[in-house]
């Protein structure tokens, strides 16, 4: 009787246990209604892009369109993504959403068993399972979202330094997670790789994509072949050779995959390092049997300790039974964990401190790079627009058109350029114009002028705007024109040796209106009859001559030092009869005296002579420092043959600014005097703006807060 009671009691216990098990299988606590999931997309708000803000677009109800044969890919591709996966919000928690390319899932007993197993799998190094959706057209798996992406992302980020403790922590997390899986009902992972090792915000590694093999089977994934090739790079040889490998893999296969992941962590060059083979070829070589030396990733350049290399080789053993189990792998790598604490939070704090320190260095490096790129961008912008105009546009200010009472315009072109282009190839024409304008640009940089534009062989320059300079604009353009004319006679055409370009120049002075035209490609344009007249001066001119109007002639006579020859009254199209002149030459002595008077009359000379500029000042490449007192600086200038108080500055500036050899003005071979060069460099320092009475352009000064400025 007592025996029968015992048997009945044990049977009742088994029945109760079975009943409870079946109840758990039938339980649908894991099931998620996708209508409760809010899909998150971070995208740029075009209407508020100036503030660099982003908006969160929220998609409710239809997370995925009901897929057809051609719409499954669309649903995935159009789904907003952040970092490495699709994300959403479910019951206030951010979750990662993995779309399953199936119309529906039949909840068989085996699938319910898989869902129960993965729901009960709880470990700090396994990704928490949130639930799954099996609605028609909305089949998906939801897990906890890890903010730092995957281990693959971390390893590919070369800016992130991984020290030994960091690496040890990652490896230990993988081992602890795999040991738990091997001891659980899940038994094995079957798809261990770096992209399935996720990093949360605390730098704890969590393994994902384990279990639910039948749930995920028979997918119509359009990218299946690409994903399968990547998976096979981590797969053990015996599983590659098996025509029907078990979906969950094997524990020995997981050990092999761990060896590949460990190699990837240490080398940071991918799962197979620098081996020069295509992935398909690597897979074929690994599958071959009876090889003397099986193909494995190269260990020569890994730079790891011997015990680590031996452990990796053991994990890669060709025979599965000779590979250590995952617990023994942890024992063999115990020395690697020497600096780690048993408490996860004790390990987490120093890792996050090191990450923060590394991040500070990265931020500083990126800030420096941004500053350098900003300087390059500003320099490029200032080549296309005047500095005052460019600064206003950068601030988002509207640049109003401005009227200038009197400026001087320069136009030039090449006589016979059309015929020359006809007998030259397009590349030869481009090279010719590039060489020509490079020469012109190097010359005009020594004058107070602004290049407006170049169209084909036409070259347009103006002086007197956007910063006014009195009547000096006529002299600046005239001297520049003579300088260009002297250089063009020595200019060589590379593909037409012996030929000389015939430069024709026209100059006119008068009233213009200047303003910025356009939004996408803003241009600083000049408007007014003065522009047309200056163009006519060039059109009705002659080769190797400077044709000037009566207005410009009057200004040059007022300045003094310029020799002109009257051409007479000629008929100008659209203007009628006009008296014009040829500009012949200039008197260097008078120009020097005028510039010296202007410079010496200002307070700039004394202020610069008493100041020593740092060799790290942005606009100066090297230090220009000396006391410009008359006792030790007066020397005989080879240009003007007189005692010149700025000769030494002239010579030092030539070295300091590293001017190209083609700019012979610095060598005294042209009528550009030392005082002019002195004034030019003052202009480069933006000191000259202080006495030009600017109207539209702000006064720019350099403020150096460094302590080592002399």
Secondary structure, DSSP 8 states (H G I E B T S, - for coil): -HHHHHHHHHHHHHHHHHHHHHHHHH--TTB--GGGEEEEEEEE-GGGGGGT-EEEEEE-S-SS----TTTHHHHHHHS--BTTBEEEEETTEEEEEEE---S-----HHHHHHHHHHHH---TTB--EEEEEEETTEEEEEEE--TT-BHHHHHH-TTS---HHHHHHHHHHHHHHHHHHHHSTT---S---GGGEEE-TTS-EEE-S-S-TTTT-S---TTHHHHHHHHHTTS-HHHHH-TT--TT--HHHHHHHHHHHHHHHHH-S-TTTT--S-HHHHHHHHH--S-SS------TT----HHHHHHHHHHT-SSGGGS--HHHHHHHTGGGGTT--SSHHHHHHHHHHHHHHHHHHHHHHHHHHHHHHHHHHHHHHHHHS-HHHHHHHHTT-----EEEEEEEEEEEEEETHHHHHHTS-HHHHHHHHHHHHHHHHHHHTTSS-EEEEEETTEEEEEES-SS--TTHHHHHHHHHHHHHHHHHTT---TTSTT---EEEEEEEEEEEEEEEE-STT-EEEEESHHHHHHHHHHHT--TTEEEEEHHHHHHHHHH--EEEEEEEEEEETTTEEEEEEEEEEE-HHHHHHHHHHHHHHSSHHHHHHT----TT-TT-SS-------HHHH-EE-TTTSSEETTHHHHHHHHHHTT--TT-GGGGTSSS--HHHHHHHHHHHTT-GGGGTT-SSS---------TT--
